[in-house]
Amino acid sequence: MLDDVKLNVWNLTKTRFVSPQGLEQLVKEYALKQCAIIFQNWRYEMNTKWAKKGLDLTKRYKITPGQSAVFLEQRSDPNFLALSEANSKLIKKNKYYHRLCTGGYQG
């Protein structure tokens, strides 16, 4: 099922953009990686700005009430909450936050 979703995303991307000759596989990998990052950020925003505050997700996002209920159920799962709390404690120990891009220090 996940491969079908990735294939649909890639086919939609190909209708909008033309990749250079011979680099289609590289462009596909990069595009799907960017889609994964965007999707992760979207779920984070839904959780922090709406779900944790008890606001209705369907008013802000184009999701059905059923999808909203599934998302809220996942976010209220004890395993998810324990993992979230553990990661929050871990990030608070971080003394120096990473602020560099992939290029690193440039003098």
JOTA-V81377 format. One line per field, one symbol per residue. ss: DSSP state (H for helix, E for strand, - for the rest). burial: b if it has 16 or more other C-alpha atoms within 10 Angstrom, else e. Layout:
BEGIN
ss = ???
burial = ???
END
This chain:
BEGIN
ss = -HHHHHHHHHHHHHHH-------HHHHHHHHHHHHHHHHHHHHHHHHHHHH-----HHHH----HHHHHHHHHHH--HHHHHHHHHHHHHHH---------------
burial = eeeeeeeeebeeeeeeeeeeeeeeeebbeeebeeeeeeeeeeeeebbeebbeeeeebeeeeeeeeeebeebbeebeeeeeeeeeeeeeeeeeeeeeeeeeeeeeeee
END
